[in-house]
Amino acid sequence: MFLSQQPHFDDKADFMATLTRRLDAVEYVRRYQETTLRRYRMAMVAAFVVGIISGAVTLAFVLSMPADVPLFTSHVQSGFLLWLAQNSRIISATVLTLIISLGLMSIASNVYDILRIRHNF
């Protein structure tokens, strides 16, 4: 079936002009994708650095405060609020650590996706 198909081109100049336009469009798309991937990579690095610095500063601030001083106080004598005020340092340090860990896993996942996309193209 493929051997019996003989394409006939009337004007080689028109064919070459069309082919050149299509190849230029493909090249434009390739450059755009490379630029987009480079921009994503730089944004991921910037988010990583800002997240690590702000998380470390916040965690250092929470852990450098005296152990007997709670982060916040409530003047209500409810059992749960009193417990929350007494353990606010441990809770906030745990939450900050979990947020930093989630951010690191998210960044690693995004970098892996970008590398996979780049490998496919």
N, C-alpha and C positions, 0 to 999 in steps of 0.2 A: 504494500500500500504506500509506504514512504518512497520507494523507488519510482513508482509511477507518478508521483507528484512532482512536477517540474515548475517551479515558480518562474514567472515571466516578469521581468522588470523593464518597463518602457524607457525610463530616463534614469540613468545612473546618478546624475547630479541631484535630482529630487530625493532619491533614496538615500544618498549619502548625507544630504542636508537633514533629512528626518532622523536618520541614525545618529548624527552628531548632536542634534537637539536632545534626543532621548538619553544619550550617554552623558551629556552635560547635566541633564536633570538628575540622573542617577548619582553623578559626582557631587552635585549640590546637596542631595539628601544624605549622602555618606558624610560629607563635611559637617552638615548640620547635626547629625547624630554624634559624631566625634566631639563637636563643641558642647553639645548637651551633656554627654557623659563626663567630659572634663569639668563642666560647671557643677554637675551633681557630685562629683568626687570632691571638689573644693568645698562645696557646701557641707558635705558629710564630715570632712576634716575640721571645718570651722565649728560645726555643731558638737563634734567630739571634744575639741579643745575647750570650748566654752562650758560644756556640760561637766567635764572633769574638773575644771578650775572652780566653777561655782559650787559644785557638789562637795569638793574637797574643802573649800573655804567654809561652807555652811556646816559641814560635819565637824571641822576643826573648831568652829565657834561653839557648836553645841557641846562637844566633848571637853572644851577648855573651861567651861563655866564650873563653878564649884558644885560639888555633888549634892549638897543639901539645898541648893536653890533651884526650885522648879522653873521651867520655862514660862509657865503662866500660872496664875492662881485664880481660884474661884471662891467667892465668898459664900457660896451655898454649901450647906453641910450635907449634901446628898452623898450616899456611899460611892456611887459610880463616879461622880465628878471629883470627889476627894481622891479616889484611887487614880483617876486620870491625871490630876494635878501632881500627885506624888511620883507617878511613873512617866511623866511627860518627857523627860530626857531620854529614857530608854526607848519609848515609843517613837519619838521623833528621829532618833538615830537609826532605828530599825527601818522606818519608812523612808528616810533619805537613802539608806543603803540599798533598799529594794528599788527605789526609783533610779539610782545610778546604775544598778545591775540591769534593770530593764532597758535603760538607754543604751548601755553597751551592747546588749544582745540585739537591740533594734538596729544600731549602727552596723554591727557585724552582718546582720541579715541583709541590710540594704547594700552594703559593699559586695556581698556575695551575689546578690541579684544583678548589680551593675556589671560585675565581672562575667557573669553567665550571659547577660545580654550582649556584652562586647564580644565574647567568644563566639556567639551564634552569628554575628555579622562579620 
